[in-house]
Amino acid sequence: MHAMKPSGAGRTHYARSLPALVVLLVLAYLVLVPLGILVISSLTPSGLPFDKGWTLGNYALVYADPEFWSMVWVTLRFAVGSMFWALLLGVGLAWLVERTDLPGKTPIRVLLTLPMAIPPFLLAIGWILLLSPRIGVINVFLRDTLGLEQAPFNIYSVAGMIFVQALSLVPSTFLILSPAFRNMDPSLEEAAMTAGASRYRIFARIFVPLLAPAVLAAATFMLMVGFLVFDIPGTLGMPVNIFVLSSRILYLATDSAGGMSAYHIISTISVFFLVILLIQAWGYQRLTRNASRFVTVTGKNFRPRLSRLGRWKWAALAFVGLYFLLATVVPLAMLAWTSLMPWMMPPSLAAASQASWANHLAFFTDPLTLTALGNSLLIGVVASTAVAAFSVLISWIVVRKRGVSGKLVDFLAFLPIAIPGTMIGVALIYVYLNMPLLNIYGSVWIIAIAYITTYIPFGTRTTNAVLMQLHRELEEAARTSGAGWWRVMRRVVMPLALPAALAVWIWVIAHCMRELSSALLLQGGGNQTLPVVLWNFWVGGEPNKAAAVGIWLVALVFVTMLVWQAAGSRKPRNAQ
Amino acid sequence: MKLLHGIFRQLGLAGILAAACSTAAAQSAETMQALAAKAAQGEPVVWYESSPENQIGEVLKAFNQRYPDVRVKYVRMVGGNELASRAIQEVQARGHTADLLTGGPDHLWQLNERGLVRDLSQDQLGLPPALLPVNYAVPTTASVYVLLWNTRKVTDEQAPKSWDAVINEKWTGHVGSWVRAAAFAQLASVWGEDKARTSLENFVKLKPYLFKSTFPLAQGVASGEVDVAIGFYHSAQPVLDAGAPVKFRMLDPTPMHTISSSVSKSARNPSGATLLMLWLATPEGAKAYEQATSRGNPLVSSTKTYEMLQGVQTAEWPFADVAKLADLNEQYNAILAKSRPAM
């Protein structure tokens, strides 16, 4: 130990504040610019921020329209319904994988996250071929077998939308919750059991409070995703005129009358998302304000206590298998079928004779597709690495600096979730067209920036929950031993946050591989991504080629996840 | 009276087509050569359009056979709204956008209203009036509406032969439509607004399945998801080429949307853009474009679309009435949006 000089103390204070300052500046740049353009857009007559004139008329037009509120009601049902089921399934699966002696955990982890690789609108098309009242294989089979007059299931409904959306959200819920389940200190349970507490009491008094931040983070995130996602409601709702706000936004961008995207209405609706987000953020802050309550990783070593499933093991495996069947096997089988066909047709023995590899061969021989594949990979790796690293840094600031700066950083990091991809695209076009020195307009880098902005909310929700569980004493011990900020981060914080950072990385890369709205708007010739090519095939009348691209996309993400799993298993489960 | 109106309209269209074709083939070869010489000195022509890259690649191959020294960079804008919005944003931010812009009348009208496209009437291009309906746009192709049906679900005899037969309650829950009511807005140019509106309201009672684009709509017919649908001729081609059990026919009147091209005022290679635009309206260019995209120019006699529309009454608002069309589209889209879920 040595006494520090005052100037040294000043430098240390400065050095400690520097990361927060840098993060704040980068976040402000990434988030406030699109947000500012969104707000300005809502106040201009055309929605183009550089157009002359200001108006509040857009607000009157949108919020005085009863149809808007009926759409809000449908959206709310869809968002809450899909969040509820995704959470229920996600909690169950995360508990089984992380806190029980379920066999085959490593492959199960990979398989549970695989549905993320399936582009949601292809997932929806797969379910149309299964549960459409007219051509759905399951419906036709049941109708013919049971002699029913009407199809028993209808995928073109709010319930159908919730079902498919929940299936696609479960991997995200699982990835947010898994690290939190893994990092729970079993000594608390052991103490409670020693004191004679019942299972219910342990669940209510220990499990629920300890998991609250992660569960709330997942719920908040899923709810906002439910408000913003357009693929599934657009594919399953639009055919029967069920619009949610997000599919309405897509409609306003591409199909509104008059020859221009209705950005003024889109941005005004987005302000509604911001209000919802503010309410959620406020609720989340209140519910997790006593961060110390959630600390479970301290300086003491521990291994998670695993519950024995006993004879319930097979039921648990069946549950996991059923989810995997519904979320991956069945829709992938439908995709594979579609990819082999010359046009969209439900599976049948008669149609099987028309199967060919033509669409798959086209995937490997079309230079456009191969360029798009390269672009997607590059953008995915850059964006996911940046989001994972940045999220840990942001969460560390949020958790360790609980003051105004921490709250501000946390709020800024969560804000982009309320900005639809379309509006992020619009904003970035303006920003980078006006930055001749940073000539990235029309390149892959503008899309990478859009993705970093879009996925920071997910990253920070995941890493926040985990860093809240880390006790300050580990870092304090390191500092006492003379470690500087960077060394503490590198040797203490990063290793402990690694499972969460890896979860964020895999989630972000999988989503980069399928994100459409920003990429579609920011395409400029040579920077097309694979989802854009896939979407172009779909809207251009080649769904079978789109399905073939989807199959190879899933294969690519599957390989990535295997690598992720291998990388994760080389690290100790709980770094000490 | 209505019969007479129809006959006059048909005769009028035939006259316009004949006049266009006789002059289009010879449209100022000298002008085009001069443009080609200038264009070859300039930067690549940036072209915004909505067709897939591989299709436009074929078009440009044919263009470069004729003009090997003129380079073109194609950027796909999916949907015309994106074309107009992007062009405006680019001009506002960096002062220039693409050289050649191809889109619907409403998109080009938006650009013209903002003074972003060239006045072509001053350029002495030698175009007949039909190929220069307004001073800033040259029609280069068209989307023609057809009735599609699945031959496994509906026989040729059962398939509607008229608009009244389409709007028959027997198709309730079995009919498909684009999510935009644009066909009815164009029909209003022949029927009048009241009849078109009433027909649309009756169509909405059939609880049609709505599709994001007419390509998936054609796939919906092919898969049997819907028995009949009002789609486009060109977007039905992929399923027809694939051998799907789909047939089509044109109804009387046949709505269509003419798609035109405009040269940007901020074009960095205006000669190249003008050359490409003019070439697309020649028999050679129109044929190459139609072969690649299945969308043909009804004003150029070398196209199948021209042949297909012979003797057919088409329904389309003139370019000059684009504001009217935009207004009707908005009203009619709102009516279609009020259709209740089919199930």
Interface residues (C-beta under 8 A of the other chain):
Chain A: L48 F50 D51 I128 L129 S132 P133 R134 I135 N154 Y156 S157 G234 M238 P239 V240 N241 I242 F243 Y251 A253 T254 D255 S256 A257 G258 G259 M260 S261 Y263 P342 W343 M344 M345 P346 D366 L368 V426 I429 Y430 L433 N434 P436 L520 L521 Q523 G524 G525 W535 N536 W538 V539 G540 G541 E542 P543
Chain B: P52 E53 N54 K73 Y74 V75 R76 V78 G79 G80 N81 E82 A84 S85 R86 I88 Q89 E90 Q92 A93 R94 G103 G104 P105 D106 H107 L108 W109 Q110 V179 R180 K207 Y209 L210 F211 K212 S213 F215 P216 A218 Q219 G220 A222 S223 G224 E225 V226 S235 Q237 P238 V239 A242 G243 A244 A326 D327 N329 E330 N333 A337 K338 S339 R340 P341 A342 M343
